Amino acid sequence: MRENSDLDENLIGEAMKIGGFKTKRDAVNHALKEYVRRNKQLGILDLFGKVEYREDYDYKRVRGWRRA
């Protein structure tokens, strides 16, 4: 799917220079991937205070870890 977008040429040029990208497409794709990745990470913050931990949970026992 081809899309013609009105992008800020100065911003694209700066992104290409900073990122070492040879094409506008590479610069835009990298920026979109970074945007999605960062927003997924921010979604993790919504979990704070919602996860309950059991004080008596022993992860080593569940894994089969034994003391020598």
trRosetta pair geometry for C-beta under 8 A, 3 or more apart (Angstrom, degrees):
i j d omega theta_ij theta_ji phi_ij phi_ji
7 11 7.2 -117 166 67 88 108
7 12 5.5 68 132 -49 124 127
7 24 7.6 140 77 -173 153 127
7 28 7.4 -76 -112 -92 159 125
8 11 3.8 53 94 15 116 115
8 12 6.5 165 88 -14 60 83
9 12 5.6 -53 -143 39 33 112
9 13 6.1 36 156 -22 65 107
10 13 5.7 -55 -148 37 28 113
10 14 6.4 29 154 -19 63 106
11 14 5.7 -53 -147 36 31 111
11 15 6.3 31 154 -18 64 106
12 15 5.7 -55 -147 38 31 111
12 16 6.3 32 153 -21 65 106
12 24 5.3 8 -178 -132 131 99
12 27 5.9 120 -159 98 74 146
12 28 7.2 -17 -123 -60 103 92
13 16 5.7 -53 -147 34 30 112
13 17 6.4 28 155 -18 64 107
14 17 5.7 -56 -148 37 31 111
14 18 6.1 24 158 -13 67 110
15 18 6.0 -56 -139 42 28 106
15 19 5.7 5 169 3 65 119
15 21 6.9 0 127 25 81 132
15 27 4.4 113 114 -170 114 122
15 28 8.0 94 105 -64 151 48
15 30 7.9 171 168 73 116 115
15 31 6.3 -25 -155 -61 150 125
16 19 6.4 -67 -133 52 19 95
16 20 7.8 -108 172 74 51 3
16 21 4.5 -96 -133 67 67 97
16 22 7.6 134 -160 -63 107 5
16 23 7.7 -149 -121 83 120 13
16 24 6.8 -55 -70 -92 127 51
16 26 7.8 90 -116 75 85 98
16 27 4.7 -69 -75 -68 72 142
17 20 7.8 19 177 -69 22 37
19 26 7.9 -168 115 124 129 100
19 27 6.0 147 55 -116 140 83
19 30 6.1 145 -166 92 157 159
21 24 7.8 107 125 -90 128 16
21 26 4.1 -177 -155 97 114 115
21 27 4.2 -180 69 -64 163 82
21 30 6.7 -141 -78 6 134 140
22 26 6.4 56 47 22 65 148
23 26 4.7 101 61 3 85 99
23 27 7.1 -151 97 -3 49 85
24 27 5.6 -59 -153 38 36 112
24 28 6.1 30 154 -16 71 109
25 28 6.0 -59 -144 40 27 106
25 29 6.1 25 159 -17 65 110
26 29 5.9 -56 -142 39 27 109
26 30 6.2 28 159 -19 63 108
27 30 6.0 -57 -149 36 26 110
27 31 6.4 25 154 -18 62 109
28 31 5.6 -55 -147 37 31 112
28 32 6.3 30 155 -19 66 106
29 32 5.8 -55 -147 37 31 110
29 33 6.4 31 155 -18 65 106
30 33 5.8 -55 -148 36 30 111
30 34 6.3 30 154 -18 65 108
31 34 5.8 -56 -148 38 30 111
31 35 6.3 35 152 -23 64 107
32 35 5.5 -51 -146 34 32 116
32 36 6.4 30 156 -16 65 104
33 36 5.9 -56 -149 37 30 108
33 37 6.2 30 154 -19 65 110
34 37 5.7 -55 -144 38 30 112
34 38 6.2 27 159 -17 65 108
35 38 6.1 -59 -147 37 25 107
35 39 6.4 17 158 -13 62 111
36 39 6.0 -62 -148 40 28 107
36 40 6.4 30 155 -21 65 106
37 40 5.9 -56 -151 33 29 110
37 41 6.6 29 152 -19 63 106
38 41 5.6 -54 -152 34 34 114
38 42 6.5 36 150 -21 66 103
39 42 5.4 -47 -147 33 38 115
39 43 6.8 51 150 -29 61 96
40 43 5.5 -45 -159 20 37 119
40 44 7.7 48 145 -26 59 90
41 44 5.9 -39 -170 12 43 115
42 45 5.6 -35 -170 13 51 118
43 46 5.7 -35 -171 12 51 116
44 47 5.8 -45 -172 18 51 116
45 48 5.9 -24 -170 -4 52 114
46 50 7.5 5 139 1 65 141
47 50 5.2 -105 -160 51 50 114
47 51 5.8 32 167 -30 100 107
48 51 7.9 -46 -118 16 23 96
53 57 6.9 -109 -176 21 77 133
54 57 4.2 103 76 -34 102 103
57 62 8.0 -9 -177 -25 85 130
58 61 4.0 48 107 10 117 115
58 62 6.8 157 95 -15 66 85
59 62 5.6 -55 -150 37 39 114
59 63 6.4 34 155 -16 69 108
60 63 5.9 -60 -150 40 32 108
60 65 4.0 -75 -171 62 85 129
61 64 7.8 48 178 -67 31 21
61 65 7.1 -78 -66 52 25 81
